[in-house]
Amino acid sequence: MRHIFLARQVVTPQGVAPAAVLVEEGKIMAVLGVSETPPDIPVTDCSTYVLMPGLVDAHTHINEPGRTEWEGFETATRAAAAGGFTTLVDMPLNCLPATTTVAALEVKRAAATGKCTVDWSAWGGICDQNAAHIEPLAAAGVRGFKCFLSDPGLDGFALVDEAELRTAAPHIAATGLPLLTHAELPSALNPAAEAASHADWRRYASWLASRPDEAEVEAIQLLLRLCEEYRFRLHIVHLATAKALPYLRAAREKGLPVTVETCPHYLHFAAETIPDGSTLHKCAPPIRTAENREALWMALREGVIDLIATDHSPCPPSLKHLETGSFQTAWGGIASLSVAVSVVWTGMRQRGLTIEHLARWMSSKPATLASIDNRKGALAQGNDADFVLFDPDAQFEVTSSNLHTRHPVSPYVGEPLQGKVVATWVRGREVFRDGTFTGTREGQEVR
């Protein structure tokens, strides 16, 4: 059955304009001028708000199977729908088994069956000398590979060193898929952590001192050298330090296949204003200074940073050690799927950025990174009919009821934000509207 979505502000790759989006069997058949709307076709009038492509999150920790008590497909995809995300790309760690073999990928697929409100894909993992599994994982449908240069801090996934990266690099290059890297080097982290070992760990400054900018910078320099040598696609996840930007800018100028993401928490919070004991703000790399934050915003504007990803990494409240407020022992991770677009839009409005920037950074660029841009990330003919109806002027204060995650715990609770998701459609099916989940769990893996 054909259907028309009509709006005065439709965000397409060509810009923002009045348009009629013709949908049939979950696909966009055409994007038409309003005067070209065919007669006798049901119409959903979205003219009160902005109709934009469904958001794509390239960095989500769903945690299922194995740690579903932290988060799972059911709750993560519900939170995603509430936040305007129509596709999640799941990280290979925090789940058990980690997605480092085809067998583990199949376990994940079985775990997701019948539970998803939105669509999803999977990243594969590189650890524990699993280079022989890289090409089979690519053939089985992972969208790329994630590794850690520093200890991820949990069982089931280990860091890799330079020698292991060199073993894996030719296999990664052969697949044509990206290597996503948590870029912090132990050689810079360990001395800093040792120096901070006797600090007051209720102070955010102690956590910040234990994860210096140099750890990120040195890791990125190593990765750029390997990228130039082996010519694999390199993606730096959750960039937190602006001190690495000159090296990334130079790599782009040399023509290296490098992309970069940052996260809503690095663009919203600042180290100077994080209260002592507020372990909800703990993540790695850490949230840095307000001056650093502004440099990240400028790098987004300039295109040195390509996209924004949530790094949604929830956990049970007990692991945040809220009663002691110890940054040393608390789990590092921030839950943000349902409010990330509002967090980012709030910062964008303050800096004069446009809804087209938002669609680029949170829809089209993440879809391109995951090689699903033939279906996702843009309102264009042939793509899936994934839409978000967005009110750019709405103002609200985040409450735990806004989160929709398994555990309603986030540093964004209490934050005043601007811009709100009104409704979300996945492949033409409405799944969320005005705080209510309206669809069934028909989310699929994007293969």
N, C-alpha and C positions, 0 to 999 in steps of 0.2 A: 504493500500500500504506500502510495506517495503522500508526502506531507511537506508543508512549507513552514519554515521558521523566518519570521519577518522582523526586522529591527531597523531603527534609524542609525544605530552605531554598530556595525558589524566589522570585526577585526579580521581582515584577510591579509595574505602576503603582499597585496597591492596597497594596503592602507586601511583607513577607517572610513566607511561610507554607508549610507542606507543600502540595504540589500535584502534579497529573498533567497534563502538557502533551501534548495530542493533536495529532499531526502527520500530514498527508496531502499527498503530492505537493509537499513542500517548504514547505507553509504551516501555520501554527498554526490548527487547526480550533476548539480550545477550550482553556481553562485550567480544569481541574476540581478539585474536592476529591478527596483520596485515596480516599475511600469511593465516589466516583462513577466510578472507573476501569472502563471497559467490559471485559468478559471476552474472552478469546481474541484479544487483540491483543499483538504482541511488545512487551516492556518493556525499556527501558534504565534500570537503577536507578542514580541519581546521588546517593543519599542520604548518601554519605560526605562530600560537599562541597556547595558553593553552586552552584546553577544560575541563571545570570543572562543577560540579553540580550547578544548579540554587541556588542562595542565598535565604535564608529564614530569614525574619526579624520578630522576636518575639515581637517587641515593636514598633508598628506604631499607631499614632493617625490620623485616616482617617477623623474623625469629621462629617461624614454624617450618618444619617440625622441630621438636626437641626442647624449645623454650617458649611454648605457646602461652605459658603463664605470664610471660613478659609482654607479648603481643602475638597476634596470629593473623591469618588471612582474613578472618571474619571481621575483627575489630579494626585492623589496619585499613582495609578497603572501605569500610564504613566511614572512618575518619577522613580518608582520601576523598570520597564523594562529597562530604560536607565541606571540604576545602577546595573543591573544584578540580581535583586531580582525577583524570579518567584513565591514566595508566601509571603504574608503579614499576620500577625496575629494582628487584630485590637483591640486596647484598648477600654474598655467599657465606657470611659468618653470623654468629649469634644463634643460628639454627644448628641442630645436631641431627644427622651428620652435616658438616659444612659441605657446600656445593663445589667439591673439588674433583668429583668423578661423575661419569654419566649415571652410575647407579644412584648416587646421592641426589642428582637432579631429578631422577624418576621418583624418588621418595618424596621430594618436594612437590612435584606435580600431583602426586596422589593426595598429598595433604591439602592442596589447594582446591581440589575438586568439590564443587557445590557450595563453596564458602565465600566467593568473591563478589562484591558489589561492583567493582571496577575491573578493568583489564590489568594484566601484569606481564612482566618478562623477568628473566633471571640473569644476573652476572655469575660467571664462574669464578672460582678462587684459585690462587697460586700459593701453595705452601707445601711443606713436607716433601720436597723433591718430587712434585707431581707433574713434571714437564711432559711425561708420556701421555698424560690425560688431556693436554691442551687442545690438540686437534680433534680428538673425539668429542670433547665438550662443545667445541665450535660447531661440529657437524650435527650435534644433538640439539642445538638451538640456543645456547647462551649468547648474550649480546656482547660479551667482552669479559675481561678478567680483572679481578681485584687482588691487590697484595698490600701487605704492611711492611714498611721498613723498620718499624719499632714494634714492641710487644703490644698486641691488641688487648691483653689483659684478661683473657678468658680461655678456658679449655676448648679445644676443637679447631683452633686456627693459630698458626705460628707465623712469626715474622720471617722474612727472607733477607738474605744478605746479598752483597754484590755478586758473589760467585753463583748463587742460585738464580739471580736475575739473568746473568749471562747464559746460564744453561737454558732458561726458559725463553729468552729473547728471540732466537730464531724461530721457535714454534709459534710465538705470538705474532711475529711479523708474517709468517706463512698464512695465518688465518685472516689477516686484514682487519682484525677486531682490535679495539683499544685495550691498553693496559691502564687500569685505574689504580692509582697509588696513594696510600696514606704516607705522606712525605714528611717524616721526622726521623732523623738519624740518631741511633743510640749513642754514638760517640759524642754528641752534643747534649743529649738528654741526661745521660748517666751522671756526668760531673755536676750538672745543675741540680739534679735530684739529690745527690749526695750533699751538696752545699746547703740545700734547703731542709735536710733531714731533721734538724733540730729546731725548725721554725714553728711558729704557731699555726697549725694547720686549719684553724677556723678562719684564718685570714685569706681572702681571695688572693692577695698579693703573694702568698707562699706558693699557691698553685701556679700562678702566672710565672713566677721566678723559676719553677721547676721545669717549665716547657718553653725555653727561650726561642726567640725568632731564629737564631742561628741553626737550630735543629731542622727547621723547615727549609731554610735557605740552602744549607749544605746538602740535604736530601734532594732538593730540586736540581741543584747543580749536577749531582751524580746522575740523576735520571735523564737530564738533558744530554749529557755525554753519551749515555747508553742509547738514547733515542737517535742521536746523530750517527752513531756507529752501526746500529742494527736496523734503523728506519722502521720501527714499529710505531703505531699510533699511541701517543702518550697522553693520558688525561690526569691532571692533578686534582684530586678530590679536596673538598673543604679547605681551600686556601684561606689561611687566617692572617698571615703576615704580609704587609705591603713591602717589606724589604726584599722579597723575592721578585717583585714586579719587573725591575730592570733586566733580570736574567730571562724572564719569560718574554718580555718585549723583544729582546735581542734574538731569542730563539725563533720567534715569529718572523723577524726580519731576515733570518737565514733560511726560512722556508721549512723549518722542522714541523712535522705533523703533531703539534702540541695544542691541547685545549685545557681549559681551566674552569673550575667551578668555585663559587663561594656559597655561603649559607645564610639564611635569614638572621640567625643569631649573631653572626659577625657584622651584619649590616644594621642591626637594631640596638644591641647592648654595647656598653663600653666598660672596660675594667674599672674605671674610676667610680662608677656608680653601682657596682655589684656589692651587696651587703656582705659583711663577714658572716660565715655560717650558711650562706645561701647555696647549698650544694646542688640545687636545681639548675644552677648556671654552669655546672662543671661539664666540660667537654674537652676533647683533645683533637687538634691543637686548641689552646685556650682562647677565649674572647680577649682581645687586646684593647688598646687605648682608643679613645675617641678620635684622635688624629689618625691612627691606623685605619679606623672604620671609614673615615672620609676618603682616604686614599683608595680603599677597595671600591667605594662608590664611583670614584673617578675612573678606575680601571675598567669597571663595567661600562661606563659611558664611552670610553675609548675603544673597547673591544679587546683589551688585553685579557680580561676575564670574560668567558663566553656565556656562562649560564649560572643560574641559581638552583641549588638542590637542597632539600631539607636536611639531609643526614638525620632523618627521624630515627632516633635510637632510644626507645622507651625501656623501662624496667619496672619491677615492683617497687613501690615506695620505700620498702625496708632497705633496699640497696642504695638509696640516696642518703642514708644515715642522717636523716633530718633532725633526729634527736640530739646528735653530737655536733652536727655541722662540720664534720671533718672532710676537707677537700682531699686529704691523703687517702682515705679509705672508701669514699663514696664512688659509686659507679658513674662513669662519665658518659653522658648522652642526654640529648634534649628532644622531647616529643613536640612535634609542631605541625603534623600533616594538615589538621583541620583549620589552622589559622595562618599558615605560612604566607599565603597570597595576600592576606590583609596586613601582615607584618611588613612584607616587601612594599606593598602599595603605599602604606603609611609613610615609609621612608622616601618613596619615589615622589609623592605629592609634595613633601617638604623640599625636594630638590628639583622640582620642575620637570620631572621625567613623564613620559607618556604611556598610555595603555599599549601602544605598539611595542615599546621597550619591554613591557611586562609579558606580552605574548611571545616575544623573541626569547627572553631569558628563561621563561618557565614553561614554554610549550615547544616552539620549533627547534631551538638549539638542543635541549635534552633529547628530543626525538631523533635528531640527527646523530648525536653521540651514540645512541643505542641502535642505530641503523634501522629504526622503525618509522622513519619519516616518509616512507611510501604509504603509510596508513594513518599516522598520528602526527599531532603537533601543528596542524594548519587547517583552516577552513578552505579547502580546495577540492576541486572535482576529483572523485575517485577515492578520497580519504574516508575513513570511518567518520560517522556523524557524531563526533564527540564535541559537546558544547558546554560552555559555562555561561550562565546569565549572571552578570556581575554588576552590583550597585557601587559605583566608585565614590559616591558621596555619603554612604551610610557610615555612622559612627557608633561604636559599641565598646564596652569593656569586657575583656575576656573573663569568662567564668569557667569553672570545671565542667559545667554542662555543655560548653562549646566544643570540648575536646573530642568526645566520641571514641576515645582510645580505651584499651582494657583498663588502664589505670589513669584517672584524670589528674595527672601530675605534670606540671610544666611551669617554667619560669615566666611564661606569658600570662598566666592567670593574674588578673588585676591590671594588665596593661590596656590603656586606651588605644584603640586602633581605628583606622579608616578604610572603608572598602569591604564589601561583604558579598559572599556567594549567595545568590538567591536560589538558583536551581542548577542541576547538573544532569546532562544526558550522556549516556554511553551507547555508541552505535544506534543512536536514535531513540533509545529507551530512557525515559526520565527515571532517575534513581534517587534524587534528592530535591526537596523544595521546602524553603522556609522552615528549616530546622527538622523536617520530617523525612525519613527514608521512604521513598514511594515505589521503588522497584524491587524486583526479586534478584536473587544472587546468581546472575548470569554472566558475571565477569569471566573472561577467557585469557589464557596465555597468548600473547602476541608472538607467534612463531616465525 
